[in-house]
Amino acid sequence: MAKKTSSKSKAKKVSARKKAPAKRKRVSKTSPKRSRAPAKRTPKRAGRRAPSALKAAAAISSFAPVVGQIAALAAASPIADFDWKNRGVAPLGYIKGMAVTYGRVYCKFLADDATAAEMAKADTHAPTLDALSLYTPEFQALGWSNETTSADTLRHLFVLLIGLGMRESSGQYCEGRDYSAENTEGETAEAGLFQVSFNARSMSPLLPPLFATYQASPSGFVEIFKEGVTCKPKMLKNWGTGTGKEFQQLTKEAPAFAAEFAAVGLRNKLGHWGPIKRKEAQVIRDCDTMLRGVQDIVDSSAGACEALG
């Protein structure tokens, strides 16, 4: 007779995926830079919430309700369970964090912030410099246009940015430098979701002031980005000395800063990212749908932009 499984055992199995991210296996390298293994997660979410998930929920609740609404929208989006090529399913904190960060940047765009305007500017038709220009065929295949300075262009940039983060760090906000490379100086050591180095600030005159602003007030939704991520000591280590080392630390302590910094960089010097040059960053329609939902929440919520900072 088949052995019966107790309801308690079933519950433990269902909730096991919430307790810690699966170990990442190395995959064959697709480029000289790196090839990161997927952070696997079972698509279906059910059962009791693991301690890490409970902590993330508590962190979100400490923000204004609009942040919780955006995080809930992201968690329910199909992109939260999307199987990224060679990377697997993203940490849930990455999807939630990028959605909330987009809400902040969208608010900046509505307020005529210069950095957000730079992200949202019309296609420059410079495919060696502007990532949106390079990816024009991919955007057109989805019926998207970036010919005007608009919220649509800003949103499409973030769709590409989300794909880039999965290629560069598998959505792990605390990712450290690429150990297969020899960039160990403060100026050149890469860090964070998008593997950016401090010398990349030369890509735009807007980047040094952005760095200074976040240094003065490093509020970057890190408690949201933490969900589903385990940071190892080698990831948290910052290299070199001086301001470059501080830059690496800030990308990890304020992931929203890392996203804004990379977003400006993508519009000005795409060559900093091998996965962009090789068109390995995926552009997924469900990302756009999720970000449209974020815009709707911001547009319909009084005080949303004040809450998002």
C-alpha positions in Angstrom: 0.0 0.0 0.0 1.3 3.5 -0.9 2.7 5.4 2.0 0.5 8.5 2.8 2.1 11.9 3.1 1.0 13.9 6.1 -0.5 17.4 5.5 2.4 18.8 7.7 5.0 17.2 5.3 3.2 18.6 2.3 3.2 22.1 3.8 6.9 21.8 4.5 7.6 20.8 0.9 5.5 23.6 -0.5 7.2 26.3 1.5 10.7 24.9 1.1 11.4 27.2 -1.9 10.8 30.3 0.2 13.6 29.5 2.8 16.6 30.2 0.7 17.6 30.6 -2.9 19.0 27.5 -4.7 22.7 27.1 -5.1 23.8 28.7 -8.4 25.7 26.3 -10.7 28.4 27.6 -13.1 27.4 27.4 -16.7 29.7 27.6 -19.7 30.7 31.1 -20.5 29.0 32.9 -23.3 31.4 35.8 -23.3 34.9 36.8 -22.0 33.2 38.7 -19.2 31.1 36.2 -17.2 28.4 33.6 -17.4 26.2 33.5 -14.3 24.1 30.5 -13.5 20.4 30.8 -12.8 18.9 31.5 -9.4 16.2 28.9 -9.6 12.9 29.3 -7.9 9.7 27.2 -8.2 7.2 29.3 -10.1 4.2 28.5 -7.9 4.0 30.3 -4.7 2.0 28.7 -1.9 2.2 27.5 1.7 3.7 29.2 4.7 6.0 32.2 4.2 9.6 31.6 5.1 11.4 34.0 7.5 13.2 35.8 4.7 9.8 36.5 3.0 8.3 37.7 6.2 11.2 40.1 6.8 10.8 41.5 3.3 7.1 42.0 3.8 7.8 43.8 7.1 10.3 46.0 5.3 7.8 46.9 2.6 5.1 47.7 5.2 7.4 50.2 6.8 7.2 52.3 3.7 4.0 54.2 2.6 1.1 52.0 1.3 1.9 52.9 -2.3 5.2 51.1 -2.1 3.4 48.0 -0.8 0.9 48.3 -3.7 3.7 48.5 -6.3 5.5 45.5 -4.7 2.3 43.5 -4.6 1.7 44.3 -8.3 5.2 43.2 -9.2 4.9 39.9 -7.2 1.6 39.1 -9.0 3.1 39.9 -12.5 3.9 37.1 -14.9 7.4 38.5 -15.1 8.0 37.4 -11.5 7.9 33.8 -12.6 9.6 34.3 -16.0 12.4 31.9 -16.9 15.2 34.2 -18.0 17.6 32.6 -20.6 20.5 31.0 -18.8 19.5 32.7 -15.6 16.3 31.1 -14.4 13.6 32.9 -12.3 14.7 36.2 -10.8 14.8 36.7 -7.0 11.4 38.1 -6.1 13.1 41.1 -4.4 14.6 42.0 -7.8 11.3 42.3 -9.5 9.7 44.1 -6.6 12.7 46.4 -6.2 12.9 47.3 -9.9 9.2 48.1 -9.9 9.4 50.4 -6.9 12.6 52.0 -8.4 10.7 52.7 -11.6 8.0 54.3 -9.6 10.5 56.7 -8.1 12.1 57.5 -11.5 8.7 58.0 -13.1 7.9 60.5 -10.4 11.2 62.3 -11.1 10.2 62.4 -14.8 6.9 64.0 -13.9 8.8 66.6 -11.9 11.1 67.4 -14.8 14.1 66.0 -13.1 17.2 66.3 -15.4 18.4 62.7 -14.8 15.0 61.2 -15.5 14.6 63.3 -18.6 18.0 62.0 -19.8 16.7 58.5 -19.4 13.4 59.3 -21.2 14.8 61.3 -24.1 13.9 60.4 -27.6 16.0 57.8 -29.5 19.3 59.5 -30.5 19.7 57.1 -33.5 23.3 56.4 -32.3 23.5 52.6 -32.1 27.1 52.6 -31.0 26.3 54.8 -27.9 22.5 54.6 -27.1 21.2 51.2 -26.1 17.7 52.1 -27.2 19.0 52.8 -30.7 20.9 49.5 -30.8 17.7 47.7 -29.6 15.4 49.4 -32.1 14.6 46.2 -34.0 13.7 44.4 -30.8 11.4 47.3 -29.7 9.8 47.5 -33.1 9.1 43.8 -33.1 6.9 44.5 -30.0 5.3 47.5 -31.6 7.1 50.0 -29.4 8.4 53.4 -30.5 11.0 55.5 -28.7 10.9 58.4 -31.1 9.7 61.0 -28.5 10.8 62.1 -25.0 8.1 60.4 -23.0 7.1 58.0 -20.2 6.9 55.3 -22.9 10.5 55.7 -23.7 11.5 55.8 -20.0 9.5 52.6 -19.4 11.1 50.8 -22.4 14.5 51.7 -21.0 13.6 50.1 -17.7 12.4 47.0 -19.5 15.8 46.7 -21.1 17.5 47.5 -17.7 15.6 44.7 -16.0 16.9 42.3 -18.6 20.4 43.6 -18.2 20.3 43.1 -14.5 19.5 39.4 -15.0 22.4 39.0 -17.3 24.9 40.8 -15.2 24.0 39.7 -11.6 21.1 37.2 -11.8 19.1 40.0 -10.0 21.4 39.9 -6.9 21.7 43.4 -5.6 24.9 42.7 -3.6 26.9 41.2 -6.5 30.6 42.0 -6.3 33.3 42.3 -8.9 33.8 39.7 -11.6 36.5 37.4 -10.3 37.4 36.2 -13.8 38.6 39.7 -14.5 41.5 41.6 -12.9 39.6 44.9 -12.1 40.6 45.3 -8.5 41.1 49.1 -8.2 38.6 51.4 -6.8 38.1 53.0 -10.2 37.6 49.8 -12.2 36.1 47.2 -9.9 32.5 46.4 -10.9 29.7 46.1 -8.4 26.0 45.8 -8.0 23.1 44.6 -10.0 24.4 46.1 -13.3 28.1 45.6 -12.7 29.1 49.2 -13.1 32.5 50.6 -12.1 33.3 54.1 -10.7 35.1 55.2 -13.8 31.8 54.9 -15.7 30.8 58.3 -14.2 32.4 59.9 -17.2 29.5 58.6 -19.4 27.4 61.6 -18.5 27.9 64.8 -16.5 24.7 63.9 -14.7 26.3 60.9 -13.0 28.6 62.5 -10.5 25.7 64.6 -9.0 23.5 61.5 -8.9 26.2 59.7 -6.9 26.6 62.7 -4.5 22.8 62.8 -4.0 22.5 59.1 -3.1 25.7 59.3 -0.9 24.0 62.1 1.1 20.8 60.1 1.4 21.3 56.4 0.5 17.7 55.4 0.4 17.6 52.8 -2.3 15.0 50.2 -1.3 17.6 47.6 -0.3 15.2 45.9 2.1 12.9 45.1 -0.8 15.8 44.0 -3.1 17.0 41.6 -0.4 14.1 39.1 -0.7 15.3 35.8 -2.1 19.0 36.8 -2.1 21.8 35.5 0.0 24.9 37.7 0.0 28.2 35.9 0.4 31.3 37.6 1.9 33.1 37.7 -1.4 30.1 39.5 -3.0 30.0 42.1 -0.2 33.8 42.8 -0.4 34.6 46.2 -1.9 37.9 46.8 -3.7 40.5 49.5 -3.8 40.4 52.6 -1.8 38.8 56.1 -1.7 35.7 57.2 -3.5 35.7 54.2 -5.9 35.4 51.8 -3.0 32.6 54.0 -1.6 30.9 53.8 -5.0 30.9 50.0 -4.9 29.4 50.0 -1.4 26.7 52.4 -2.4 25.6 50.3 -5.4 24.9 47.4 -2.9 23.4 49.5 -0.1 21.2 51.5 -2.4 20.2 49.3 -5.4 17.9 52.1 -6.7 21.0 54.2 -7.2 22.7 51.4 -9.2 19.6 51.3 -11.4 19.5 55.0 -12.0 23.2 55.2 -12.7 23.0 52.3 -15.2 19.9 53.7 -16.9 21.7 57.0 -17.6 24.7 55.1 -18.8 22.7 53.0 -21.2 21.6 56.1 -23.0 25.1 57.4 -23.4 27.7 54.7 -23.6 26.3 51.2 -24.1 29.8 49.8 -24.6 30.3 49.5 -20.8 28.1 46.4 -20.9 29.1 43.4 -23.0 25.6 41.8 -22.7 24.1 45.0 -24.3 26.6 45.0 -27.2 25.9 41.3 -27.8 22.2 41.9 -27.4 22.0 39.3 -24.6 19.7 41.3 -22.4 16.1 40.2 -23.0 13.3 42.7 -23.7 10.1 41.1 -22.4 6.6 42.5 -22.9 5.5 41.4 -19.4 8.0 43.8 -17.9 6.4 46.7 -19.8 2.9 45.6 -18.6 4.1 45.6 -15.0 5.7 49.0 -15.3 2.6 50.4 -16.9 0.8 49.2 -13.8 3.3 51.0 -11.6 2.6 54.3 -13.5 -1.2 53.7 -13.0 -0.6 53.3 -9.2 1.5 56.5 -9.1 -1.0 58.5 -11.2 -4.0 57.5 -9.1 -2.4 57.7 -5.6 -2.3 61.0 -3.8 1.1 61.6 -2.3 2.7 58.7 -4.1 5.7 60.6 -5.3 6.4 61.9 -1.8 6.3 58.3 -0.5 8.6 57.0 -3.2 11.2 59.7 -2.4 
